[in-house]
Amino acid sequence: MNKFHGMLGLAKRAGKVSTGAFICEKMIKSREAKLVILACDASDNTAKSISDCCTHNNVTLIQASTMSELGHYVGAKADRAVVSVNDKNFAKAILDIYRTL
């Protein structure tokens, strides 16, 4: 999980990550999101909304970490239920790491 979180932090520092359900949903609908990460402990409403949006717009969705871990690794002062990766290369690297876990 350390490589996964490290790559996510690197993408954040590069400015290729959006956080929060509302902003991520906008990124998905505008086709800027290449990968969406949903926290395992996100609310049912958030999970359904983001899942439906990703399915409708053909964006890969993975479920990993907790809200506090996602918030911490993207440098947010609060928990984050949803994170979108808005660069295809970072998305591929994160997805490759995720699949090896």
C-alpha positions as CSV (number, residue, x, y, z in Angstrom):
1,M,0.0,0.0,0.0
2,N,3.0,2.3,0.5
3,K,3.8,2.5,-3.2
4,F,0.1,3.1,-4.0
5,H,-0.1,6.0,-1.5
6,G,3.3,7.3,-2.6
7,M,2.2,7.4,-6.3
8,L,-1.0,9.1,-5.3
9,G,0.9,11.7,-3.4
10,L,3.2,12.3,-6.3
11,A,0.2,12.8,-8.6
12,K,-1.2,15.3,-6.1
13,R,2.1,17.3,-6.0
14,A,2.1,17.3,-9.9
15,G,-1.4,18.9,-9.8
16,K,-3.1,15.9,-11.4
17,V,-5.5,15.0,-8.6
18,S,-8.9,16.3,-7.6
19,T,-10.6,15.5,-4.3
20,G,-14.1,15.6,-2.9
21,A,-17.3,14.0,-4.3
22,F,-18.6,17.2,-6.0
23,I,-15.4,18.1,-7.8
24,C,-14.6,14.6,-8.8
25,E,-18.1,14.1,-10.2
26,K,-17.5,17.2,-12.4
27,M,-14.2,15.8,-13.5
28,I,-15.8,12.5,-14.4
29,K,-18.6,14.2,-16.4
30,S,-16.1,16.4,-18.2
31,R,-14.0,13.3,-19.1
32,E,-10.9,14.7,-17.4
33,A,-10.8,12.0,-14.7
34,K,-8.9,8.9,-15.9
35,L,-9.2,7.0,-12.6
36,V,-11.4,7.4,-9.6
37,I,-10.5,6.1,-6.1
38,L,-13.3,5.6,-3.7
39,A,-12.7,5.2,0.0
40,C,-13.8,1.9,1.5
41,D,-15.7,3.7,4.3
42,A,-17.4,6.3,2.0
43,S,-21.2,6.7,2.6
44,D,-23.6,4.5,0.6
45,N,-25.0,7.6,-1.2
46,T,-21.6,8.8,-2.2
47,A,-20.5,5.4,-3.3
48,K,-23.6,4.9,-5.5
49,S,-23.5,8.3,-7.0
50,I,-19.8,8.1,-7.9
51,S,-20.1,4.5,-9.1
52,D,-23.1,5.3,-11.4
53,C,-21.3,8.4,-12.7
54,C,-18.1,6.3,-13.5
55,T,-20.1,3.6,-15.2
56,H,-22.0,6.0,-17.3
57,N,-18.9,7.9,-18.4
58,N,-16.7,4.8,-18.7
59,V,-14.1,5.8,-16.1
60,T,-12.2,3.2,-14.1
61,L,-13.2,3.1,-10.4
62,I,-11.3,1.3,-7.6
63,Q,-12.0,1.1,-4.0
64,A,-9.0,1.5,-1.7
65,S,-7.9,2.9,1.6
66,T,-10.0,4.8,4.2
67,M,-11.3,8.3,4.0
68,S,-8.6,9.5,6.5
69,E,-5.8,7.8,4.5
70,L,-6.9,9.3,1.2
71,G,-7.1,12.7,2.8
72,H,-3.7,12.3,4.3
73,Y,-2.0,11.2,1.2
74,V,-3.4,13.9,-1.0
75,G,-2.4,16.5,1.5
76,A,-6.0,17.5,2.6
77,K,-6.6,18.7,6.1
78,A,-9.8,16.6,6.2
79,D,-10.9,13.2,5.2
80,R,-11.7,12.5,1.5
81,A,-14.2,10.0,0.3
82,V,-13.3,10.4,-3.4
83,V,-10.1,11.2,-5.4
84,S,-9.8,11.5,-9.1
85,V,-6.6,11.1,-11.0
86,N,-6.7,13.4,-14.0
87,D,-3.6,12.2,-15.9
88,K,-3.5,9.0,-17.9
89,N,0.1,8.1,-17.0
90,F,-0.4,8.6,-13.3
91,A,-3.7,6.7,-13.5
92,K,-2.0,3.8,-15.3
93,A,0.8,3.7,-12.7
94,I,-1.6,3.8,-9.7
95,L,-3.8,1.1,-11.3
96,D,-0.8,-1.1,-12.0
97,I,0.3,-0.8,-8.3
98,Y,-3.2,-1.4,-7.1
99,R,-3.5,-4.6,-9.2
100,T,-0.4,-6.1,-7.6
101,L,-1.7,-5.6,-4.1
